[in-house]
């Protein structure tokens, strides 16, 4: 082959490779880059320490963040903040009433009609199990611990009290006992009643169930989670519907045979989205408006996104929706990541966070949105920070 011919062939190959790379780049989702601004999160009055933030929500024109203040000696005390704009935050007065309440880390917050209710816990006792407590908001905005018997959330049958939601029917906590998926209900968050071993909600012969999140709908309540059929290592995704919080109907979501579980629910207008893990990535489902089960509707699978990776416990930490968008904060082997869908959950774009945080240890992240703005909290195990940004177009 002549030198001229070799150069020509080489040029064609380079052009083809460049074209392939350009096509690949065009197919890669371009990340969303919000204009993040750091918010001011003051240390609540009391002993000094590092800020810990575990959850954030928006409700009735205000933002709320919950967590704790961590002392240098490892001690903690509950903490919560409120903001009218996402920029300036004010600590809420905390009124614990028990030994573990004084030391709790607040980790889940729900809101309804401008009032919040919160779950917190601190490990303790002979076995070091979480000692779960709940808080309700007083008229002055402060949080008051709700007194409860130890075995309401703890005891030998305790597993988890995961998330709390408020709605027209009161308040609901989703979690699990040794008997499977369980809920706690209350008309006003001043005291909760355990609904345990309920038919179709709890475990049964051949199926072990777990509830992870709850959301209020006009017809009552939806609870998300999953179940592990006997003889299988993988889980199937489920939602449960109840008009009262007492009797439940289980509905299986479209599954593939991979390990799948619903971890967060979010209501956006008349739609309800479920987000969780499917195999080696994350998955979204949506409730259609009609179905054979009143209130539960029928569900279909939407888009998958992200990768769980290896060597870390992966999951969806938070989900929020509004303004035509849905947000999901995930944690996986590559750390905490934020995702956004403007297509009703069918496709997702990565959102660049204001700080990179690896998975594991004492790290966490959460996101919420309201009125065209979003707020994220990121805790790298050393310090927690809050940022806000316009939702903006993708």
C-alpha positions as CSV (number, residue, x, y, z in Angstrom):
1,X,0.0,0.0,0.0
2,X,1.3,3.4,-0.9
3,X,2.0,6.0,1.7
4,X,-0.7,8.3,0.2
5,X,-3.2,5.4,0.3
6,X,-2.3,4.5,3.9
7,X,-2.8,8.1,5.0
8,X,-6.2,8.2,3.3
9,X,-7.3,5.0,4.9
10,X,-6.0,6.2,8.3
11,X,-8.0,9.4,7.9
12,X,-11.2,7.5,7.1
13,X,-10.7,5.4,10.3
14,X,-10.1,8.5,12.4
15,X,-13.2,10.1,11.0
16,X,-15.3,7.1,11.7
17,X,-14.0,6.7,15.2
18,X,-14.6,10.4,15.9
19,X,-18.2,10.1,14.5
20,X,-18.8,7.1,16.7
21,X,-17.5,9.0,19.8
22,X,-19.7,12.0,18.9
23,X,-22.7,9.7,18.5
24,X,-22.0,8.1,21.9
25,X,-21.6,11.6,23.5
26,X,-24.9,12.7,22.0
27,X,-26.5,9.6,23.6
28,X,-25.0,10.2,27.1
29,X,-27.4,12.2,29.3
30,X,-26.1,15.7,29.9
31,X,-26.2,16.6,33.6
32,X,-28.3,19.4,35.0
33,X,-26.2,22.1,36.6
34,X,-28.3,24.2,39.0
35,X,-27.2,27.6,40.3
36,X,-26.6,26.4,43.8
37,X,-26.4,28.8,46.7
38,X,-25.4,27.8,50.2
39,X,-27.9,28.5,52.9
40,X,-27.3,29.6,56.5
41,X,-28.0,26.8,58.9
42,X,-27.4,28.0,62.5
43,X,-26.5,25.8,65.5
44,X,-29.6,25.7,67.7
45,X,-29.2,27.2,71.2
46,X,-27.5,24.8,73.6
47,X,-24.3,22.8,73.7
48,X,-22.1,23.3,70.7
49,X,-21.4,20.6,68.1
50,X,-21.5,19.7,64.5
51,X,-24.8,19.9,62.5
52,X,-26.4,16.6,61.4
53,X,-29.2,16.7,58.8
54,X,-31.2,13.6,57.8
55,X,-34.3,14.8,56.0
56,X,-36.0,17.9,54.4
57,X,-39.5,18.7,53.2
58,X,-41.6,21.6,52.0
59,X,-45.1,22.3,53.1
60,X,-47.5,25.3,53.0
61,X,-44.9,27.7,51.9
62,X,-42.1,26.7,54.3
63,X,-39.1,24.5,54.3
64,X,-38.2,22.2,57.1
65,X,-35.0,20.3,57.9
66,X,-34.5,17.8,60.7
67,X,-31.5,16.1,62.3
68,X,-29.4,16.7,65.4
69,X,-26.4,18.5,66.9
70,X,-23.5,16.1,67.5
71,X,-21.1,16.8,70.4
72,X,-17.4,16.1,70.3
73,X,-17.9,13.2,72.7
74,X,-20.3,11.4,70.4
75,X,-23.5,12.6,72.2
76,X,-26.4,14.0,70.2
77,X,-29.4,16.2,70.7
78,X,-32.4,16.6,68.4
79,X,-32.6,19.6,66.1
80,X,-34.9,21.0,63.4
81,X,-35.0,24.2,61.3
82,X,-37.6,26.2,59.4
83,X,-37.2,28.5,56.5
84,X,-39.5,30.8,54.4
85,X,-37.2,31.0,51.4
86,X,-34.6,28.2,51.6
87,X,-31.9,30.8,52.3
88,X,-32.3,31.8,55.9
89,X,-33.1,29.1,58.5
90,X,-34.3,29.4,62.1
91,X,-33.9,26.6,64.7
92,X,-37.1,25.2,66.1
93,X,-37.4,24.7,69.8
94,X,-37.1,21.1,70.8
95,X,-39.1,19.7,73.8
96,X,-37.9,16.2,74.5
97,X,-39.4,14.3,77.5
98,X,-37.4,11.1,77.7
99,X,-33.8,9.9,78.1
100,X,-33.6,8.8,74.5
101,X,-35.7,11.7,73.3
102,X,-33.0,14.1,74.6
103,X,-30.4,12.2,72.6
104,X,-32.4,11.4,69.4
105,X,-31.4,12.1,65.8
106,X,-34.4,13.2,63.9
107,X,-34.4,11.3,60.6
108,X,-37.9,11.5,58.9
109,X,-40.3,14.5,58.6
110,X,-43.8,14.6,57.2
111,X,-46.0,17.6,56.8
112,X,-49.7,18.4,56.4
113,X,-51.5,21.7,56.3
114,X,-48.5,23.6,57.6
115,X,-47.7,21.3,60.6
116,X,-44.9,18.8,60.7
117,X,-44.5,15.5,62.6
118,X,-41.1,13.8,62.9
119,X,-39.5,10.4,63.7
120,X,-36.2,10.2,65.6
121,X,-34.1,7.6,67.3
122,X,-31.0,7.0,69.2
123,X,-29.3,3.6,69.7
124,X,-29.1,2.3,73.2
125,X,-29.9,-0.4,75.7
126,X,-28.2,-3.7,76.2
127,X,-28.4,-4.6,72.5
128,X,-27.8,-1.1,71.1
129,X,-31.1,-1.1,69.2
130,X,-32.7,2.2,67.9
131,X,-35.0,3.7,70.5
132,X,-37.6,5.3,68.3
133,X,-39.5,8.4,69.3
134,X,-41.9,10.8,67.5
135,X,-42.5,14.5,67.7
136,X,-45.4,16.7,66.9
137,X,-45.4,20.5,66.3
138,X,-46.8,22.8,68.9
139,X,-48.7,26.0,68.0
140,X,-45.5,28.1,68.5
141,X,-43.6,26.0,66.0
142,X,-41.6,24.0,68.5
143,X,-41.4,20.2,68.4
144,X,-42.7,18.2,71.4
145,X,-41.8,14.6,72.0
146,X,-44.8,12.3,72.0
147,X,-44.8,9.9,75.0
148,X,-45.2,6.2,74.1
149,X,-44.7,2.8,75.6
150,X,-41.4,1.2,74.8
151,X,-42.8,-1.7,72.7
152,X,-44.9,0.6,70.5
153,X,-41.9,0.9,68.2
154,X,-39.3,-1.2,70.0
155,X,-39.3,-4.4,72.0
156,X,-38.5,-8.0,70.7
157,X,-40.6,-7.5,67.5
158,X,-39.1,-4.2,66.4
159,X,-37.6,-3.9,62.9
160,X,-38.1,-0.4,61.6
161,X,-40.2,2.8,61.6
162,X,-39.1,4.2,58.3
163,X,-41.2,7.2,57.1
164,X,-44.1,9.4,58.3
165,X,-46.8,11.1,56.2
166,X,-49.7,13.4,56.9
167,X,-53.0,13.7,55.1
168,X,-56.7,14.3,55.5
169,X,-56.9,11.0,57.4
170,X,-54.4,12.0,60.0
171,X,-50.8,10.7,60.2
172,X,-49.3,7.4,59.2
173,X,-45.9,5.8,59.8
174,X,-44.7,3.0,57.5
175,X,-42.2,0.3,58.7
176,X,-42.0,-3.3,59.8
177,X,-42.1,-5.7,62.7
178,X,-41.0,-9.3,62.9
179,X,-44.4,-10.1,61.5
180,X,-43.7,-8.1,58.3
181,X,-44.9,-4.8,57.0
182,X,-46.7,-2.7,59.6
183,X,-48.0,0.9,60.1
184,X,-48.7,3.2,62.9
185,X,-51.7,5.6,62.6
186,X,-52.8,8.7,64.5
187,X,-55.5,11.4,64.0
188,X,-53.2,14.2,65.1
189,X,-49.7,12.9,65.7
190,X,-50.2,13.2,69.5
191,X,-50.2,9.4,69.9
192,X,-49.9,6.5,67.5
193,X,-51.6,3.1,67.3
194,X,-49.7,0.1,65.9
195,X,-51.5,-1.8,63.1
196,X,-49.6,-5.1,63.1
197,X,-50.1,-8.4,61.4
198,X,-52.8,-7.0,59.2
199,X,-54.0,-9.3,56.4
200,X,-52.3,-8.6,53.0
201,X,-50.0,-6.1,54.7
202,X,-48.0,-8.3,57.0
203,X,-46.0,-11.4,56.1
204,X,-47.9,-14.5,55.3
205,X,-47.0,-18.1,54.3
206,X,-44.6,-17.9,51.4
207,X,-44.0,-14.1,51.5
208,X,-42.0,-11.9,53.9
209,X,-43.0,-8.2,53.6
210,X,-41.5,-4.8,54.4
211,X,-43.0,-1.3,54.2
212,X,-40.7,1.6,53.5
213,X,-42.8,4.8,52.8
214,X,-46.3,6.2,52.9
215,X,-48.2,8.9,51.1
216,X,-51.7,10.3,51.6
217,X,-54.1,10.2,48.6
218,X,-57.7,11.5,48.4
219,X,-59.0,7.9,48.9
220,X,-56.8,7.2,52.0
221,X,-53.3,5.9,52.2
222,X,-50.7,4.2,50.0
223,X,-47.7,2.4,51.4
224,X,-44.8,1.2,49.4
225,X,-42.3,-1.6,50.0
226,X,-41.6,-5.1,48.9
227,X,-41.8,-8.7,49.7
228,X,-39.5,-11.7,49.5
229,X,-41.2,-14.9,48.3
230,X,-40.2,-18.1,50.0
231,X,-37.2,-19.8,48.5
232,X,-36.0,-16.7,46.6
233,X,-33.2,-14.3,47.4
234,X,-34.7,-11.4,45.4
235,X,-37.7,-9.2,46.4
236,X,-40.8,-8.1,44.5
237,X,-42.1,-4.5,44.6
238,X,-45.5,-3.9,46.2
239,X,-47.8,-1.1,47.2
240,X,-50.6,-1.3,49.7
241,X,-53.8,0.7,49.8
242,X,-56.1,1.5,52.8
243,X,-59.0,3.9,53.2
244,X,-58.6,3.8,57.0
245,X,-55.1,2.6,57.8
246,X,-56.5,-0.5,59.4
247,X,-57.4,-2.9,56.6
248,X,-55.1,-3.2,53.5
249,X,-55.1,-4.4,49.9
250,X,-51.8,-5.5,48.4
251,X,-51.0,-4.8,44.8
252,X,-47.9,-6.2,43.0
253,X,-46.1,-3.8,40.8
254,X,-44.7,-4.8,37.4
255,X,-41.6,-6.9,38.2
256,X,-38.8,-8.5,36.1
257,X,-37.4,-11.2,38.4
258,X,-34.5,-9.1,39.6
259,X,-34.3,-7.8,43.1
260,X,-36.9,-5.0,43.3
261,X,-38.4,-2.9,46.0
262,X,-40.2,0.4,46.3
263,X,-38.4,2.8,48.7
264,X,-40.0,6.2,48.2
265,X,-43.5,7.4,47.2
266,X,-44.3,10.9,46.0
267,X,-47.6,12.4,44.9
268,X,-47.6,15.0,42.1
269,X,-51.1,16.2,41.4
270,X,-53.3,13.2,40.6
271,X,-50.2,11.0,39.9
272,X,-48.3,8.9,42.5
273,X,-44.8,7.8,41.7
274,X,-42.9,5.0,43.3
275,X,-39.1,5.0,43.2
276,X,-36.8,2.2,44.3
277,X,-34.2,-0.4,43.4
278,X,-34.4,-2.8,40.4
279,X,-31.4,-5.1,40.0
280,X,-28.2,-3.1,39.4
281,X,-30.0,0.3,39.1
282,X,-32.9,2.4,40.1
283,X,-36.5,2.2,38.8
284,X,-39.6,4.4,38.8
285,X,-43.3,3.3,38.6
286,X,-46.4,5.4,38.3
287,X,-50.0,4.8,39.4
288,X,-52.6,5.1,36.7
289,X,-55.8,6.9,37.5
290,X,-58.0,3.9,37.2
291,X,-57.8,0.3,38.4
292,X,-59.6,-2.7,39.7
293,X,-58.7,-1.9,43.3
294,X,-60.3,1.4,44.4
295,X,-57.6,3.9,45.5
296,X,-54.7,1.6,44.6
297,X,-55.2,2.0,40.8
298,X,-53.0,0.1,38.4
299,X,-49.3,0.7,38.1
300,X,-46.8,0.6,35.2
301,X,-43.0,0.6,35.1
302,X,-41.4,3.8,33.9
303,X,-37.7,4.6,33.3
304,X,-34.7,3.1,35.0
305,X,-31.7,5.2,35.9
306,X,-28.3,5.1,37.6
307,X,-26.3,2.2,38.8
308,X,-26.1,0.6,42.3
309,X,-22.5,-0.6,41.8
310,X,-20.9,-3.1,44.2
311,X,-19.7,-2.8,47.8
312,X,-22.4,-0.5,49.2
313,X,-26.0,-0.7,50.3
314,X,-27.9,1.2,47.5
315,X,-31.2,2.9,47.8
316,X,-33.4,5.9,47.2
317,X,-33.0,8.3,50.1
318,X,-35.7,10.8,49.2
319,X,-38.1,11.8,46.4
320,X,-40.1,15.0,45.7
321,X,-42.2,16.4,42.9
322,X,-43.8,19.5,41.6
323,X,-43.7,21.9,38.7
324,X,-43.7,19.1,36.1
325,X,-40.6,17.5,37.6
326,X,-39.7,14.6,39.9
327,X,-36.5,14.5,42.0
328,X,-34.9,11.4,43.5
329,X,-31.8,11.3,45.8
330,X,-30.0,8.0,45.6
331,X,-27.0,6.4,47.4
332,X,-24.9,3.8,45.7
333,X,-21.3,2.7,45.4
334,X,-20.4,5.9,43.7
335,X,-21.9,8.0,46.5
336,X,-25.0,10.2,46.9
337,X,-26.5,11.3,43.6
338,X,-29.5,13.5,42.6
339,X,-31.7,12.7,39.6
340,X,-34.4,14.6,37.8
341,X,-37.2,13.7,35.5
342,X,-39.2,16.1,33.4
343,X,-40.9,13.4,31.5
344,X,-43.2,11.9,34.2
345,X,-40.5,9.4,35.3
346,X,-39.9,7.9,31.9
347,X,-36.4,9.3,31.6
348,X,-34.0,10.8,34.1
349,X,-31.0,13.2,34.1
350,X,-28.2,13.4,36.7
351,X,-28.2,16.7,38.6
352,X,-24.8,18.0,39.7
353,X,-24.8,18.4,43.5
354,X,-23.0,21.3,45.1
355,X,-20.7,18.8,46.9
356,X,-19.6,15.3,46.3
357,X,-20.2,12.8,49.1
358,X,-19.2,9.2,49.2
359,X,-21.4,6.5,50.5
360,X,-21.1,4.8,53.8
361,X,-20.2,5.9,57.2
362,X,-22.4,8.6,58.7
363,X,-23.3,10.3,55.4
364,X,-26.7,11.2,54.1
365,X,-28.4,13.4,51.5
366,X,-32.0,14.5,50.8
367,X,-33.9,16.8,48.4
368,X,-37.2,18.4,48.1
369,X,-38.9,21.1,46.0
370,X,-41.7,23.6,46.1
371,X,-42.8,26.7,44.1
372,X,-40.1,26.4,41.4
373,X,-37.2,25.9,43.9
374,X,-35.4,22.9,45.3
375,X,-33.4,22.5,48.5
376,X,-30.9,19.8,49.1
377,X,-29.1,18.7,52.3
378,X,-25.8,16.9,52.2
379,X,-24.0,15.4,55.3
380,X,-20.5,14.1,54.7
381,X,-20.2,12.8,58.2
382,X,-18.2,15.8,59.3
383,X,-20.6,18.7,58.7
384,X,-24.1,19.1,57.2
385,X,-24.9,21.8,54.8
386,X,-28.0,23.1,52.9
387,X,-28.2,24.5,49.4
388,X,-31.0,25.9,47.4
389,X,-31.5,26.7,43.7
390,X,-34.2,27.5,41.2
391,X,-35.7,24.4,39.6
392,X,-35.2,25.9,36.2
393,X,-35.5,24.1,32.8
394,X,-33.3,21.1,32.0
